[in-house]
């Protein structure tokens, strides 16, 4: 390694000589930089080699100007990689397939190995099948192991086969909370040839909410699984030196508000400001009043406000939290000494140079919820009743139009048009239901799911204990949730249930049906499980417009549950309150939530705890000993995990009859030679899409329906419908996943107007069919495919299968008005060309019908734009220019090779 600025120095910390690259030696230029850019600068200094990182790269960052338009690429080498099982399983499948390819091409398969720590937490597989009773946790865990036996066997093999890979077993916690409470180092210490080196803890993760760790002062963000795999294999992450938006916090939160209200406010402000592709850094005197858990809640939502990261500097609160979570005192001393030496320690009067600044007085935050389908759509709680009623009326009007027009949208169960004859219900929007020996009327606006779930809030004891206090007050008043509400508690770690028990409050939540259902993401990622049959039948028969309320971070259309059209994000105590009300079309400020047995009205104010009450409870019950006891044997797992037997082997013994783990097809035709850039001609459009199409719309998610192509495939493999499991659990099987791509039941493909779901029109035949079946028909004709899309294509979770599935369906290019950062990167990583309409252009303005034949003209190395020729059936050609969204030289390398993994594999073969 090189050291052009002579920054390598030594400090004595913990009576040891510690080597580090000192930013102090760079003087005022480094001191003025935002905290996040100081971390990037240190990363460049430490990895300077004259090739991947040059002195010129360091100069560019050292001389960063706040208003520079990002144009300079740098190489960021994260210290570690974090994965969850939905994205982690296909990543390990790809590594196993790469080992096979390496052996086939004459290389050493053992080279395919994580070169830095890779940590996988199994948290996405548990589903809320059972709820509302004390046995729910054990039954859900039993079902989880039954459904995921093959996946877990594969992960046990991977843990022994690959160096530097550790797996946190199921029922431990949510990856981001485990990362916060245990995995994060904040500052790494590494021994090399008897000498000790210190450097910042940095990471990338295969989940967009990896940013939660930014609350600890750790720089990291979500990437696609393929990019994370490359990082594991020693490839730096390519990024443009970003603009950094400073977000100044002042004051403190007022009585009656929570961290959830704060984060929904920040999300709305930053979405309106526009921070896509930028770093957001929080500073100001308000941080002194902001607990680490609140900071993590804000950082977690960075994908929702659109930023690459939302980071907080290191300060005394960071050290206090690390001490609470049982980090070693020597490690704490290292972190504090290192941060202070490097100018990474926060002071109240810090005013770094920022590209732009925003200010929020915390005293102005008010109680809030967000919905019905986007996290940035914040609603003041005192206006929620009126706003939700307006939203509900709009949906009712649409239902009436659909019901009377005779041209109702055809909803497709994740892959194929329904063949059932629709039955006209007698009454829309209201149903008489008998469930568990109770008779009640279910109406539009009913809340049918109330879930305390997700890393966003269950990491935060302030809001969890507030919810428990609401439950206690409700029990004292003798009120219960309505019988149609599916209630659940899915904490982010076992520590949560420990402090609830310590406070004698877990039983209070259980008394309201908020029993422990599992330690995992559950409802927030669509693992809400089935609604009771009687409730689901009533919703579908009477076309009820019902709601969910969850303490999550995502409420995209179709994400939470297929029966639920309106989804609202709220704090855990509000989740409990809405469960008691049983509906969301309520003015919770002025209307009674419900009545007790004496017919007395009970209002929100009657059950809401004070901030001092919550704070005192947190101080009294959340202890270091809880973290010590829950994390001392974190990798051991329960008896289910310990009883999984696997045989050690260098190459994975693929099972040809497995429906969970299949050999990844991405390297089957790969040669050692770099292919020529593809010429895309005579392409057909597979889907023409509007704005804000998310990765939830593109990537397979949720349960697998019998009528869907994936369901048909599983039946052909003799899998019973009851054992289909979810798409997420079968991400290691490309046959399932490609059949579920673009199959979301709420996807609206304008190429097949009047439909809803994974459906398209085969051209030029004009035959309506599932997107998968059409794609296979096009492949038989050797017809390449494109996607036309609007703004913000690919927002949401960093689902690598949104790109992988597109590739396997035959998509060669996407033409959109704009992209979400991770999905654009994922497309390139899979060899799919991301193109962008020129400013002011769209498929609407250009009057593209999507029936044209498309040709991409002029694609060459490092080109900024290409010409599209769209020719209709009358041979009339429309020509227009689009931007090539391959933004960095490294991305061009990946695209030329046909993908990032092919690039890595060929480079490894050169060194054999």
Secondary structure, 3 states (H helix, E strand, C coil): CCCCCCCEEEEEECCEEEEEECHHHHCHHHHCCCHHHHHHHHHHHHHCCCCCCCHHHHHHHHCCCCCCCCCCEEEECCCEEEEEHHHHHHHHHHHHHHHHHHHHCCCCHHHCCCCCEEEEECCCCCCCCCCCCCCHHHHHHHHHHHHCHHHHHHHHHHHHHCCCEEEECCCCECHHHHHHHHHCCCEEEEEECCEEEEEECEEEECCHHHHHHHHHCCEEEECCHHHHHHHHCCCCEEEECCCEEEEEEECCCCCCCCHHHHHHHHHHHHHHHCCCCCEEEEECHHHHHCCHHHHHHHHHCHHHHCCCEEEECECHHHHHHHHHCCCCHHHHHHHHHHHHHHCCECCCCCCCCCCEEEEEEHHHCCCEEEEECCCCCEEEHHHHHHHHHHHHHHHHHHHHHHHHHCCCCEECCCCCCCCCCCCCCCCCCEEEEEECCEEEEEECCEEEEEEECCHHHHCCHHHHHHHHHHHHHHHHHCCCCCCCCEEEECCCEHHHHHHHHHCCCHHHHHHCCCCECCCCCHHHHCCCCCCCHHHHHHHHHCCCCCEEEECCCCCCCCCCCCCCCEEEECCHHHHHHHHHHCECCCCCCCCCCEECCCCCEECHHHHCCCHHHHHHHHHHHCCHHHHHHHHCCCCCCCHHHHCCCCCCCCCCCCCCCCCCCCCCHHHCCCCCCCCCCCCCCCEEEEEECCCCCEHHHHCCCCECCCCCHHHHHHHHCCCCHHHCCECHHHCCCHHHHHHHCCCCCCCCCHHHCCEECCEEEECCCCEEEEHHHHHHHHHHCCCCEEEECCCCECECCCCCHHHHHHHHHCEEEEEECCECHHHHHHHHHCCCEEEEECCCCCCCCCCCCCCCEEEEECCCCCCCEEEEEEECCCCCEEEEEEEECCCCHHHHHHHHCCCHHHHHHHHHHHCC
